[in-house]
Amino acid sequence: MNYNKKSIEDIDVAGKRVLCRCDFNVPTKNGVITSDKRIVAALPTIQYLIAHKAKVILCSHMGKPKGEWKPELSLKVVAARLSELLGQEVIMAADVAGEDAKAKAAALQEGQVMLLENTRYIKGETKNDPELSKQLASLADIFVNDAFGTAHRAHSSTAGVADYLPAVCGYLVQKEVSIMGKALANPERPFVAILGGAKVSDKLNVINNLLEKVDTLIIGGGMAYTFLAAKGYSVGTSLLDSEKIDYCKEMMAKAEAKGVKLLLPIDTVVAASFPDPIDGDIAVETVPSDAIPADKMGLDIGEKTRALFAEAAKNAKTVVWNGPMGVFENPTLAKGTIAVAQALADSSATTIVGGGDSAAACEQLGFADKITHISTGGGASLEFLEGLELPGIACLQDK
């Protein structure tokens, strides 16, 4: 996949109607936005378009309405917040690509901004229906994709529209593609990848792809126990993907053949059972990873492992991290994840954190400004690490 894509700066937007796909899938409670982070992240692209006299038509999905008009998933709250942040009215369309959207798009003046209703109100959106793609494209002259969080989906508003309009990326997508693309295509070495999270099956192709690229692969989190089992260790009642033991053996053999260091936990924090509630008090002890008691489950990496993983990150020039090291929601079992976040914050390497829990950990701990890049898309960044082509990026014009 070519990561060298045209951006909004490579195309003349003055006087043009620009359809810009954003990621406004923000959390709300009782009709109030609880975090406007995604809206704020879209501002640089929107402000550039306004400053360069474009007629700006924004679109996004919110939640999973599955083709039904659900008032609680209306983007009206986003239009209101965006109006405040931009200091100008964001005109709200009453539909997605219907009569109201067409009329308002046709009446737009240079520097004005409008927002279409939730794209997933229309059934054809997630099916990449050509009819809907055409209707959306008919509103505009240029398509800008600035929603990396949905770039792995081939939907009408993320990829289909590009069949009918010249398509470029906004600043958010440009940053994701240039930093993550470079890290995977031409990393500064040593290149270390840290993978965590619950299941091996979620990251099968990621592990396989990264072993082609990295100097060191670190495996923590729930998925580590299947690797430990593949080494012949007893893992007690820990999370185990028993069907993937042979796969883990293959990956360890592949690492050895390629001269890639594969680091697994050397000590493990265990408890009698999973914490209930998840953030409740829990009695734990630390044991060597090859001596997990039969009636205990591993729930975090131990102190020696934290030091081992931190050392690998410290000596790297490029680090990619995706997935927590333990049950991060519980303060007692968050120490491994915190140690990795701290190691990345202290490192002088190019550090890239894939969305989800790893990103949340860095933000909660106040390390976000010490990380080179925190991805805005969990699923998209995982598919990126798998080496898959992302439809929302593949459809953009090459430089």
Secondary structure in CASP SS format (residue, H / E / C, confidence):
PFRMAT SS
TARGET T0000
AUTHOR 0000-0000-0000
METHOD secondary structure of the structure
MODEL  1
M C 1.00
N C 1.00
Y C 1.00
N C 1.00
K E 1.00
K C 1.00
S E 1.00
I H 1.00
E H 1.00
D H 1.00
I C 1.00
D C 1.00
V C 1.00
A C 1.00
G C 1.00
K C 1.00
R E 1.00
V E 1.00
L E 1.00
C E 1.00
R E 1.00
C C 1.00
D C 1.00
F C 1.00
N C 1.00
V C 1.00
P C 1.00
T E 1.00
K E 1.00
N C 1.00
G C 1.00
V E 1.00
I E 1.00
T C 1.00
S C 1.00
D C 1.00
K H 1.00
R H 1.00
I H 1.00
V H 1.00
A H 1.00
A H 1.00
L H 1.00
P H 1.00
T H 1.00
I H 1.00
Q H 1.00
Y H 1.00
L H 1.00
I H 1.00
A H 1.00
H C 1.00
K C 1.00
A C 1.00
K E 1.00
V E 1.00
I E 1.00
L E 1.00
C E 1.00
S C 1.00
H C 1.00
M C 1.00
G C 1.00
K C 1.00
P C 1.00
K C 1.00
G C 1.00
E C 1.00
W C 1.00
K C 1.00
P H 1.00
E H 1.00
L H 1.00
S C 1.00
L C 1.00
K H 1.00
V H 1.00
V H 1.00
A H 1.00
A H 1.00
R H 1.00
L H 1.00
S H 1.00
E H 1.00
L H 1.00
L H 1.00
G C 1.00
Q C 1.00
E C 1.00
V E 1.00
I E 1.00
M E 1.00
A C 1.00
A C 1.00
D C 1.00
V C 1.00
A C 1.00
G C 1.00
E H 1.00
D H 1.00
A H 1.00
K H 1.00
A H 1.00
K H 1.00
A H 1.00
A H 1.00
A H 1.00
L C 1.00
Q C 1.00
E C 1.00
G C 1.00
Q C 1.00
V E 1.00
M E 1.00
L E 1.00
L C 1.00
E C 1.00
N C 1.00
T H 1.00
R H 1.00
Y H 1.00
I C 1.00
K H 1.00
G H 1.00
E H 1.00
T C 1.00
K C 1.00
N C 1.00
D C 1.00
P H 1.00
E H 1.00
L H 1.00
S H 1.00
K H 1.00
Q H 1.00
L H 1.00
A H 1.00
S C 1.00
L C 1.00
A C 1.00
D C 1.00
I E 1.00
F E 1.00
V E 1.00
N E 1.00
D C 1.00
A C 1.00
F H 1.00
G H 1.00
T H 1.00
A C 1.00
H C 1.00
R C 1.00
A C 1.00
H C 1.00
S C 1.00
S C 1.00
T C 1.00
A C 1.00
G H 1.00
V H 1.00
A H 1.00
D H 1.00
Y C 1.00
L C 1.00
P C 1.00
A E 1.00
V E 1.00
C E 1.00
G C 1.00
Y H 1.00
L H 1.00
V H 1.00
Q H 1.00
K H 1.00
E H 1.00
V H 1.00
S H 1.00
I H 1.00
M H 1.00
G H 1.00
K H 1.00
A H 1.00
L H 1.00
A H 1.00
N C 1.00
P C 1.00
E C 1.00
R C 1.00
P C 1.00
F E 1.00
V E 1.00
A E 1.00
I E 1.00
L E 1.00
G C 1.00
G C 1.00
A C 1.00
K C 1.00
V C 1.00
S H 1.00
D H 1.00
K H 1.00
L H 1.00
N H 1.00
V H 1.00
I H 1.00
N H 1.00
N H 1.00
L H 1.00
L C 1.00
E C 1.00
K C 1.00
V C 1.00
D C 1.00
T E 1.00
L E 1.00
I E 1.00
I E 1.00
G C 1.00
G C 1.00
G C 1.00
M C 1.00
A H 1.00
Y H 1.00
T H 1.00
F H 1.00
L H 1.00
A H 1.00
A H 1.00
K C 1.00
G C 1.00
Y C 1.00
S C 1.00
V C 1.00
G C 1.00
T C 1.00
S C 1.00
L C 1.00
L C 1.00
D C 1.00
S H 1.00
E H 1.00
K H 1.00
I H 1.00
D H 1.00
Y H 1.00
C H 1.00
K H 1.00
E H 1.00
M H 1.00
M H 1.00
A H 1.00
K H 1.00
A H 1.00
E H 1.00
A H 1.00
K H 1.00
G C 1.00
V C 1.00
K E 1.00
L E 1.00
L E 1.00
L C 1.00
P C 1.00
I C 1.00
D E 1.00
T E 1.00
V E 1.00
V E 1.00
A E 1.00
A C 1.00
S C 1.00
F C 1.00
P C 1.00
D C 1.00
P C 1.00
I C 1.00
D C 1.00
G C 1.00
D C 1.00
I C 1.00
A C 1.00
V C 1.00
E E 1.00
T E 1.00
V E 1.00
P E 1.00
S C 1.00
D C 1.00
A C 1.00
I C 1.00
P C 1.00
A C 1.00
D C 1.00
K C 1.00
M E 1.00
G E 1.00
L E 1.00
D E 1.00
I E 1.00
G C 1.00
E H 1.00
K H 1.00
T H 1.00
R H 1.00
A H 1.00
L H 1.00
F H 1.00
A H 1.00
E H 1.00
A H 1.00
A H 1.00
K H 1.00
N C 1.00
A C 1.00
K C 1.00
T E 1.00
V E 1.00
V E 1.00
W E 1.00
N E 1.00
G C 1.00
P C 1.00
M C 1.00
G C 1.00
V C 1.00
F C 1.00
E C 1.00
N C 1.00
P H 1.00
T H 1.00
L H 1.00
A C 1.00
K H 1.00
G H 1.00
T H 1.00
I H 1.00
A H 1.00
V H 1.00
A H 1.00
Q H 1.00
A H 1.00
L H 1.00
A H 1.00
D H 1.00
S C 1.00
S C 1.00
A C 1.00
T E 1.00
T E 1.00
I E 1.00
V E 1.00
G C 1.00
G C 1.00
G H 1.00
D H 1.00
S H 1.00
A H 1.00
A H 1.00
A H 1.00
C H 1.00
E H 1.00
Q H 1.00
L C 1.00
G C 1.00
F C 1.00
A H 1.00
D H 1.00
K H 1.00
I C 1.00
T C 1.00
H E 1.00
I E 1.00
S C 1.00
T C 1.00
G C 1.00
G H 1.00
G H 1.00
A H 1.00
S H 1.00
L H 1.00
E H 1.00
F H 1.00
L H 1.00
E H 1.00
G C 1.00
L C 1.00
E C 1.00
L C 1.00
P H 1.00
G H 1.00
I H 1.00
A H 1.00
C C 1.00
L C 1.00
Q C 1.00
D E 1.00
K C 1.00
END
